Amino acid sequence: MLSQNHISLNDCVIRKVLYGLKVGVDCALCLFQRGYAEILEATEDVSLRLEALEALFRLLAENFKPTAVPAEVGTMRERLIKKVTQNPDPYAEKKRVSNEVALKVLPSAERLISEASSTEDRFRRACLCAIVGNVIEFDIPGHNPNLEEVGSLIRRAEEELAIDDIPKAYRMARDSSMVLYLTDNAGEIVLDTLLVRELKSLGPRVIVAVKGEPVYNDATMEDALYVGMDRVADAVITTGTDAIGLSLKECSREFLRLYETADLVVAKGMGYAETITEFEVRRPHLLLLRTKCMNVAKYFGVERHRNVARVLLPRKGS
């Protein structure tokens, strides 16, 4: 609850950023299309589908404004669909399949990293593999991931890297005592294990955080345990909430304590990028993502379907 986290929340965030990643024109179709597809996944009851669609239209009409953050509206949509359809995890089967497919790709990604010429090169290759895993996301207009092609995307990851702060992130990780790693999607979390392993090899303690409850195809504790993240990370926790991206006002005390004391925060995916860029951070953050939509691509000043490794630094004196 918000009331229990006031003190920690104030330590985590300096002030609201006016130039954060707000909704664009393309977000209107995306927010609706993803909701529509999820409603079809959630229930076969036609009356429930119509009820959920009516509620979705109403929610978007009330909350789609120029000042809105896509991930925050997406969180509202997800909670509405789960409530109306009475399905707590509409994408459970797709998440299971994503994990299984990614586990088949894992050996080739491990070989790629093992062929690196140095510790820094291993870290770089692990970052690229983790970014490529971010393609595993469904129902974004114009983004149609073929899970069987993840292996080929890994081989092209370097040439599609549009923002490269990996060298800076390597130095920060090497000098860190504790790294907090925020995962994004199921399937993707398989490739995250490789980067978590490389981070640990540099010396810091690495804590991995998954979502507290199902939300779209985001990874939960069930996914983390299934892919063996608990055997790689020093600890696996949850954010304490089902919010897309990072909603500090809803996170648990345990999560906030780690978030405010981490030397480096690694945040995967567009949802975290959309929400973390709303604030001036107190700790260095490494954003790793694939620009799967034009709105995010434009924000970072790159083309769509590109890989991004961007370090966010605290303002001096903060």
N, C-alpha and C positions, 0 to 999 in steps of 0.2 A: 504494500500500500504506500501511497505517496507520503503519508504522515510519518512513517517509520524511517524514511530515507532522507529526510531533509538535510541532516548534517553531512552525511556522506555525499549527497548530490552536490552540495555547495563546494565540496572539495574537488569534485571531478570536473566541473565545468566553470569556465570564467564568465562568459557572457554569450548571448545569442549573436550569431553571425548573420548579417543582413543579406549577404550574397551567397547563401547556401543553395543547395540543389533543389530548386522548386519544380513544380509540375510544368511541363511544356504541352504544346498542342497534341503531340503524339500520345501523351499519357492518358488522354481521355479514352481512346480506343483500347489501349492496353489494359487500363484498370477495369474496363467493362468486359473485354474479351476474356481476360483471365478469370474474372468472376463467373462469367457465363460457362466457361469450360469446367470450372470447378463444381458448379452446381450440377452439371451433368454427371460428373464423377461421384458426387456426394449422395445422390438419390435417383432412383428410377420412378419415384412417385410424381406423376405429372402435376398434381395439385401443389405439392411441396416445391417443385421446380418453379411454378408460376408465382407462388408466394415469395420465394427467395429472389426471383428476378424483380418482382415489384419492389421489394425492400431494397434491392441493390440500386435500382434506378433512383429511388428516393434518397438513398445515402449519397450517391454521386452528385445528385442535384443540389444537395445541401452542403457538401464539403469540397467539391471540385472548384477551387478558387486559385487565382494567380499566386497567392501566398502559401498554398498547400504544399506539403512535402509528399512525394509519391509513396514512399514507404509507410508514412503515417496513415494515409488514406487506404493503402493496401491492408494495413493491420485492421482498420475498421471493417473493411470488406470481408476479411477472413473470419473475424469473430461473428459477423452477421450470418455468413453462410453456414458456419458450424452450428450456430444457434437455431436457425430456421430449419435446416435439413436434419438436425439432430444427429449429425455425423461428426464425431470429434477429430477424424483424421481422413479426409476425403482422398488424399494421395498416398495412402498407406501402401497400396500395391505398386504404384509407380516408384515409390521410394525403395521398396524391396528390390525391384528389378534394377534400378539405378545402381544400388550397392553391388549387386551380383555382377553386372556388366563391368563396373569399374574395378572390381577385384580381379577380373580377367586381364585387364590392361596393366595392372600393378607390376607384374614381373618385367615387362618391357620398360616401364618408367624407372624401375629400380636399376636395370642394366644401364640405362642412359646416364643415371647419376653415378653409378660405379665406374664408368669410363672417364669421369672427369679427371683433369690433370692436377687439381689442387683442392684444398678445403673450400676456398672461395668459389671455385667453379662448381663444386658439388652443391653448395648453397644456392648458387644461381640457377642451376638446373632444377633443383627441388622447387624453387620459387616459380619457375616457368611451368612445371608440372601442376603445381597447385593452382595457378591461374587458369590453365587449360581446363581443369576440373570444373571451373565456374560456368562452362558452357552447359552443364547439366541442369537446365531449367526449362520449364514447359510453358507453352501458350502465350509467349511474347510475340506479338505480330512481327513477322519478318525474321524470326529466329526459330528455326526448326532443327533442333539438335538430333543428330543421328548418333546414338550412344556407341555404335560400333565404330565410329570414326574418331573417337577420342584419341586413339593411338596415333593416327596420322596428324592430328592437331598438335600433339606433343612434339612431333618432329618439326613442325612449322612454327613452334612457339617463339623462337628467337626472332625470326623475320617479321612476325606480327606484333612484336613488342614495341608499342608506340611511346610509352613513358617508362624510362629505365632508371629508377632510384635504387636498384638492387645493390650496387656497390655501397651506397650510403647505409642501406639497411643491414648489410653484412657487418660493417664496422660497428653499428649500434648494437646488433645482436651479440657480437663478440665481447662488447664491454658491459653487457647487461647481467644482472643477477637473477632477474625473473622476467619472463615473457608471458603475456596473456594472449592466447590465440583464439579468435572468435571465428567459428566455422559458419558456413552458409548452408549449402544444400546436401541432401543425401546423395550418395554416389561421389560427389565432389570430395566428401570427407575422407574417402579412401586415399586419394592423392594427397590430402592434407597430412596424412601420417608420415609421408616422406619428408615434408618440410619440418614437421615437428621433430623428427629424428635428427635432421641436420642442425636445427636450432639447439637441441640438447647437446650435440657433439661440440658445440662452440662454448659450452660451459654453463649457460643459464638454466634455471629451473623453468620448465614450460608447463603452464596450466592451460588446458583447453576448455572452452565454454561452448556448449550447445544450447539450443532453445529449451525452455522449461516445459513447454507443451507443443503439440503439433501445430504448425502453421505452414500452409502450402506444402512445398517439398523440402523445407528446411530440416536439417539434421537435428535429431533429439538424442537423448541418452541411449535409447534403444539402438539407434543407428551407430552411435559411437562404440557401443559394446559389440555390435555385430561385426564391425570392420576391424576391431582390435585396437582402437585408439587408446583404450585404457592400458594396454600393454606397452604403449609407446610414450605417452605423455606422463609427466609426474603425477598429474591428477586431472580428472575430467569433472567439470561442474556444469551447472546450467545458469543461464542468465536470470532465472526465476520468473520469466515471463514468456508469453507467446508472441511478443511484438516482432514485426519485421524490422531488421536493422537493430539499432541501439536506442532503446527508450529508457534513459537513466531513471526517470521518475517511477518506473515500474520494476526496476531490477531489484534483486534480493540484496540484503545486507552483505552476504558473503561475496557476491559478485562485485559489488561496489567497492568493498575493501580491497579486493585484488586489483580492480581496475584503477583505483587511485594510487596504488603503490607499485604497479608494474613499471619496469624500466622501458619496456617497449610493448606496444599493443599491435598485434597483427590482425587485421580485419578483412575477411573475405567477402567479396560480392558487392553487387550494386546496392542492396538494401542498407548495408553498413555505410557505404560511401554516401548515400543520400541522407542519412541521419547524422553521421559524424561530422560531415561538412557544415552542419547547422551550428556547430559550436567551435569556439577556440579551445583546443585541447591543452591539457596540462602536461601530457606525456607524449613522446613521439609515437606516431601511429604509422604503420605500413599498410596501405590499402592495396589489396591484390584483387583484380577483377578483370572480367571480359566485358567490353562495352557492347552489350547485347541490344541496346536500344539507342536511338538517336539522341534522346534527351541527355542521357549520361555521357554519351560520346561528345556532344557539344559542350557540356560542362567542362570536360577535361581537355577540350580542344583537339580531339583526335577523330579519326574515322570510326564508323561503326564496325563491329566485329574485330576489334583490336585488343591486345593485352596491355594492361596497365599495372605498373608497380610504382606507386606514388607515396612518398614519405611526407607526412604532415608534422610540422614542428610547433612546439609551444611558442607563443610570442615572448620575446626577451623580457625578463623581469616578472613573468607571470608565475 
